[in-house]
């Protein structure tokens, strides 16, 4: 059966707290967990949904004590540069195209905030899925071991950085009949019915924790084919989306 890791992005003290409490409570009631992309010091104005939640860090620690895994989702989630990345091409980024010292400093500042909150992690979640080779070097030097990203149907180890990628393919659970990968959920602007629908779709999967999934590396001899096919399918989906958008505009 296909294995799925539920990933919740953009977790910070001014997110849509009602939605976050709802989805995490539903997961707990089902005996399931999620990977939480925590932004250590969120300054992105687009993500300032509500008032600051004083119990935010306590609740994140509670979730971690119940099996949820924390990923460091960048540093401030500010896209202050633009350039090419390994996965998504030319786009805005918090990391790509910055020099090594800048990238390492951002990672280290974010990491220290999480350590202070007793939420140390070796899992990295790149804002916008945007990172480059320099990011990989900085991640390794900063003590990270995992990236929640990449095109493949199973986790795999980077040949250049020794980091383990746990693939992130698309935002919603889909019909692939095999594999181990994450599905990402941005909950700020979802309705409760949308969250219920999302969780309903996950019922067709074997939900596993990120910790479990990170050990389920590619079967021997299948990595290249899996990565090639997954990237091809994602690019087909993206190009179809662009064409559809242009047709709607015209």
TAWOWO-V628535 format. One record per residue. N is the residue number from 1. RES is the residue in one small letter. BURIAL is # if it has 16 or more other ideal C-beta (glycine too) atoms within 10 Angstrom, else .. Layout:
[[N/RES/BURIAL] [N/RES/BURIAL]]
//
This chain:
[[1/x/.] [2/x/#] [3/x/#] [4/x/#] [5/x/#] [6/x/#] [7/x/#] [8/x/#] [9/x/#] [10/x/#] [11/x/#] [12/x/#] [13/x/#] [14/x/#] [15/x/#] [16/x/#] [17/x/#] [18/x/.] [19/x/#] [20/x/#] [21/x/.] [22/x/#] [23/x/#] [24/x/#] [25/x/.] [26/x/.] [27/x/#] [28/x/#] [29/x/.] [30/x/.] [31/x/.] [32/x/#] [33/x/#] [34/x/#] [35/x/#] [36/x/#] [37/x/#] [38/x/#] [39/x/#] [40/x/#] [41/x/.] [42/x/#] [43/x/.] [44/x/#] [45/x/.] [46/x/.] [47/x/#] [48/x/.] [49/x/#] [50/x/.] [51/x/.] [52/x/.] [53/x/#] [54/x/.] [55/x/.] [56/x/#] [57/x/#] [58/x/.] [59/x/.] [60/x/#] [61/x/.] [62/x/.] [63/x/#] [64/x/#] [65/x/.] [66/x/.] [67/x/#] [68/x/#] [69/x/#] [70/x/#] [71/x/#] [72/x/#] [73/x/#] [74/x/#] [75/x/#] [76/x/#] [77/x/#] [78/x/#] [79/x/#] [80/x/.] [81/x/.] [82/x/.] [83/x/.] [84/x/.] [85/x/#] [86/x/#] [87/x/#] [88/x/#] [89/x/.] [90/x/.] [91/x/.] [92/x/.] [93/x/#] [94/x/#] [95/x/#] [96/x/#] [97/x/#] [98/x/#] [99/x/.] [100/x/.] [101/x/.] [102/x/.] [103/x/#] [104/x/#] [105/x/.] [106/x/#] [107/x/#] [108/x/.] [109/x/.] [110/x/#] [111/x/#] [112/x/.] [113/x/#] [114/x/#] [115/x/.] [116/x/.] [117/x/#] [118/x/.] [119/x/#] [120/x/.] [121/x/#] [122/x/#] [123/x/#] [124/x/#] [125/x/#] [126/x/#] [127/x/#] [128/x/#] [129/x/#] [130/x/#] [131/x/#] [132/x/#] [133/x/.] [134/x/#] [135/x/#] [136/x/#] [137/x/.] [138/x/#] [139/x/#] [140/x/.] [141/x/.] [142/x/#] [143/x/.] [144/x/#] [145/x/.] [146/x/#] [147/x/#] [148/x/#] [149/x/#] [150/x/#] [151/x/#] [152/x/#] [153/x/#] [154/x/#] [155/x/#] [156/x/#] [157/x/.] [158/x/.] [159/x/.] [160/x/.] [161/x/#] [162/x/.] [163/x/#] [164/x/#] [165/x/#] [166/x/#] [167/x/#] [168/x/#] [169/x/#] [170/x/.] [171/x/.] [172/x/.] [173/x/#] [174/x/#] [175/x/.] [176/x/.] [177/x/.] [178/x/.] [179/x/#] [180/x/#] [181/x/#] [182/x/#] [183/x/#] [184/x/#] [185/x/#] [186/x/#] [187/x/#] [188/x/#] [189/x/.] [190/x/#] [191/x/.] [192/x/.] [193/x/.] [194/x/.] [195/x/#] [196/x/.] [197/x/.] [198/x/#] [199/x/#] [200/x/.] [201/x/.] [202/x/#] [203/x/.] [204/x/.] [205/x/#] [206/x/.] [207/x/#] [208/x/#] [209/x/#] [210/x/#] [211/x/.] [212/x/#] [213/x/#] [214/x/#] [215/x/.] [216/x/.] [217/x/#] [218/x/#] [219/x/.] [220/x/.] [221/x/.] [222/x/.] [223/x/#] [224/x/.] [225/x/.] [226/x/#] [227/x/#] [228/x/.] [229/x/.] [230/x/#] [231/x/.] [232/x/.] [233/x/#] [234/x/#] [235/x/.] [236/x/.] [237/x/.] [238/x/.] [239/x/.] [240/x/.] [241/x/.] [242/x/.] [243/x/.] [244/x/.] [245/x/.] [246/x/.] [247/x/.] [248/x/.] [249/x/.] [250/x/.]]
//
